[in-house]
């Protein structure tokens, strides 16, 4: 992802998970990349990152 960003390319990032894996909050690290969309068996979920 970082190599694409260096070239000015911003890919659409979509995580894949099961509904049963949902948690209220995900721990954050400095190197994390925000993934604004998650695909589950229920469908596509979109999130607004909290800055």
Backbone as a printed PyTorch tensor [residue, N CA C, xyz], in Angstrom:
tensor([[[  0.8300,  -1.1820,   0.0000],
         [  0.0000,   0.0000,   0.0000],
         [  0.8760,   1.2480,   0.0000]],

        [[  1.9300,   1.2490,   0.8150],
         [  2.7880,   2.4330,   0.8870],
         [  3.5200,   2.6730,  -0.4290]],

        [[  3.9140,   1.6110,  -1.1220],
         [  4.5830,   1.7910,  -2.4210],
         [  3.6410,   2.3880,  -3.4530]],

        [[  2.3920,   2.0070,  -3.4250],
         [  1.4150,   2.6050,  -4.3330],
         [  1.2120,   4.0820,  -4.0010]],

        [[  1.1370,   4.3990,  -2.7180],
         [  0.9500,   5.7890,  -2.2940],
         [  2.1200,   6.6600,  -2.7430]],

        [[  3.3330,   6.1150,  -2.7070],
         [  4.5070,   6.8580,  -3.1750],
         [  4.3880,   7.2120,  -4.6510]],

        [[  3.6650,   6.4090,  -5.4060],
         [  3.4670,   6.6510,  -6.8380],
         [  2.2180,   7.4900,  -7.0970]],

        [[  1.5470,   7.9320,  -6.0350],
         [  0.3440,   8.7400,  -6.1860],
         [ -0.9110,   7.9340,  -6.4600]],

        [[ -0.8440,   6.6300,  -6.2210],
         [ -1.9920,   5.7510,  -6.4510],
         [ -2.6650,   5.4650,  -5.1090]],

        [[ -3.9640,   5.7150,  -5.0440],
         [ -4.7090,   5.4540,  -3.8190],
         [ -5.7030,   4.3270,  -4.0760]],

        [[ -5.3610,   3.0980,  -3.6640],
         [ -6.2790,   1.9870,  -3.9120],
         [ -7.4850,   2.0400,  -2.9710]],

        [[ -8.5770,   1.4530,  -3.3910],
         [ -9.7530,   1.3180,  -2.5280],
         [ -9.4950,   0.1350,  -1.6010]],

        [[ -9.4940,   0.3830,  -0.3080],
         [ -9.2060,  -0.6570,   0.6760],
         [-10.5030,  -1.1720,   1.2830]],

        [[-10.6860,  -2.4870,   1.2160],
         [-11.8710,  -3.1340,   1.7730],
         [-11.4080,  -4.3350,   2.5930]],

        [[-11.7640,  -4.3580,   3.8730],
         [-11.4540,  -5.4930,   4.7220],
         [-12.5190,  -6.5650,   4.5570]],

        [[-12.1560,  -7.8020,   4.8800],
         [-13.0940,  -8.9210,   4.7980],
         [-13.1480,  -9.5910,   6.1690]],

        [[-14.3630,  -9.7930,   6.6890],
         [-14.5220, -10.3920,   8.0100],
         [-15.9030, -11.0330,   8.1120]],

        [[-16.1100, -11.7500,   9.2110],
         [-17.4210, -12.3090,   9.5290],
         [-18.1290, -11.3750,  10.5120]],

        [[-19.4550, -11.3510,  10.4790],
         [-20.2210, -10.5220,  11.4100],
         [-19.8490, -10.8130,  12.8650]],

        [[-19.5940, -12.0650,  13.1960],
         [-19.2910, -12.4500,  14.5790],
         [-17.9510, -11.8880,  15.0680]],

        [[-17.1480, -11.3340,  14.1640],
         [-15.8560, -10.7620,  14.5480],
         [-15.9470,  -9.2760,  14.8940]],

        [[-17.1390,  -8.7130,  14.8050],
         [-17.2920,  -7.2780,  15.0640],
         [-17.0100,  -6.9500,  16.5260]],

        [[-16.2760,  -5.8810,  16.7350],
         [-15.9800,  -5.3790,  18.0760],
         [-16.3300,  -3.8930,  18.1200]],

        [[-16.5060,  -3.3770,  19.3290],
         [-16.8550,  -1.9660,  19.5010],
         [-15.7190,  -1.0470,  19.0480]],

        [[-14.4920,  -1.4240,  19.3770],
         [-13.3400,  -0.5730,  19.0620],
         [-12.1390,  -1.4560,  18.7370]],

        [[-11.3390,  -1.0130,  17.7790],
         [-10.1390,  -1.7440,  17.3750],
         [ -8.9190,  -0.9760,  17.8800]],

        [[ -7.9790,  -1.6400,  18.5610],
         [ -6.7660,  -0.9460,  19.0090],
         [ -6.0100,  -0.3630,  17.8130]],

        [[ -5.3680,   0.7790,  18.0250],
         [ -4.6440,   1.4480,  16.9460],
         [ -3.1480,   1.4890,  17.2240]],

        [[ -2.3700,   1.3790,  16.1540],
         [ -0.9110,   1.5110,  16.1940],
         [ -0.5220,   2.6000,  15.2010]],

        [[  0.6620,   3.1820,  15.3490],
         [  1.1170,   4.2550,  14.4560],
         [  1.1970,   3.8210,  12.9950]],

        [[  1.4940,   2.5580,  12.7430],
         [  1.6840,   2.0720,  11.3730],
         [  0.3820,   1.5920,  10.7140]],

        [[ -0.7220,   1.6350,  11.4350],
         [ -1.9960,   1.1470,  10.8940],
         [ -2.4830,   1.9890,   9.7210]],

        [[ -3.1920,   1.3400,   8.8240],
         [ -3.8280,   2.0000,   7.6870],
         [ -5.3330,   1.9230,   7.9130]],

        [[ -6.0150,   3.0410,   7.7550],
         [ -7.4690,   3.0630,   7.9430],
         [ -8.1460,   2.3390,   6.7840]],

        [[ -9.0100,   1.3980,   7.1250],
         [ -9.7930,   0.6740,   6.1170],
         [-11.2500,   1.0810,   6.3310]],

        [[-11.7730,   1.9490,   5.4600],
         [-13.1030,   2.5090,   5.6840],
         [-14.2760,   1.6030,   5.3160]],

        [[-13.9960,   0.4500,   4.7290],
         [-15.0790,  -0.4510,   4.3330],
         [-14.7340,  -1.8850,   4.7320]],

        [[-15.7380,  -2.5990,   5.2250],
         [-15.5820,  -4.0040,   5.6080],
         [-16.6900,  -4.8010,   4.9290]],

        [[-16.3220,  -5.8940,   4.2760],
         [-17.2940,  -6.7770,   3.6370],
         [-17.5240,  -7.9850,   4.5340]],

        [[-18.7930,  -8.2060,   4.9240],
         [-19.1620,  -9.3690,   5.7290],
         [-20.2500, -10.1440,   4.9930]],

        [[-20.6740, -11.2540,   5.5780],
         [-21.7310, -12.0370,   4.9370],
         [-23.0540, -11.2640,   4.8860]],

        [[-23.1770, -10.2080,   5.7020],
         [-24.3800,  -9.3710,   5.6850],
         [-24.3280,  -8.2830,   4.6250]],

        [[-23.1390,  -8.0080,   4.1200],
         [-23.0080,  -6.9630,   3.1110],
         [-21.8190,  -6.0570,   3.3870]],

        [[-21.7600,  -4.9670,   2.6490],
         [-20.6660,  -4.0080,   2.7580],
         [-21.0100,  -2.9630,   3.8050]],

        [[-20.0870,  -2.7480,   4.7360],
         [-20.2810,  -1.7350,   5.7820],
         [-19.2550,  -0.6310,   5.5640]],

        [[-19.7220,   0.6100,   5.6240],
         [-18.8310,   1.7610,   5.4520],
         [-18.7200,   2.4990,   6.7810]],

        [[-17.5080,   2.9570,   7.0730],
         [-17.2410,   3.6430,   8.3310],
         [-16.5950,   4.9880,   8.0660]],

        [[-16.8640,   5.9350,   8.9490],
         [-16.1990,   7.2290,   8.8990],
         [-15.0950,   7.1970,   9.9460]],

        [[-13.8400,   7.3550,   9.5170],
         [-12.7460,   7.3210,  10.4930],
         [-12.8580,   8.4610,  11.5020]],

        [[-12.5620,   8.1590,  12.7500],
         [-12.5340,   9.1890,  13.7920],
         [-11.1160,   9.7320,  13.8600]],

        [[-10.9650,  10.9920,  13.5340],
         [ -9.6320,  11.6070,  13.5200],
         [ -9.3430,  12.3180,  14.8050]]])
